[in-house]
C-alpha cells in the first residue's frame, strides 16, 4: 500500500474560514500587499506557505503541528457554521471556539511568527550574554 503524501502547503488562515468570503465561482477577491494588485483565487490558493507548520524536533513527526492544527480546525469549523447560521454567539461552546479561532489566527501568520522569533532571539541573547553561549 502506498504511503499517503505528507501535507506541504500549510494554511495559516483556515480554508473553512476563507470559504465564507467567496463570491462567484467560489473565488475570493485577494489583495496582494506587495504588488498592490487585486486578484482572484480559490481558498486553497491563499494564506498558505510551504511547510509553514513543519518542525524539526527530535522525537516528533515533522508535521505534528500541522496535524494538530487540522484537528483543531476540524473541531472549530462546525461552531463557526453554527454562529453564521444562527447569527448568534449565545451558545457558550460556539463562542469559546470562535475566540480560540481568533486567537489562533492572530498568532499564526508569517508576520507575527517573524516578530515572535525575533523577540525570542533577542531575549535569549540577552539572558545568555555572549554569542558563544548562545550558539552552544
Secondary structure, DSSP 4 states (H G I P E B T S, - for coil): -PPPPPP-EEESS-HHHHGGG--GGG-EEEEETTTTEEEEE-GGGSSEEETTT----TTS-TTHHHHHHHHHHHHHHHHHHHHHHHT---SHHHHHHHHHHHHHHHHSSHHHHHHHHHHHHHHHHHHH-SHHHHH-
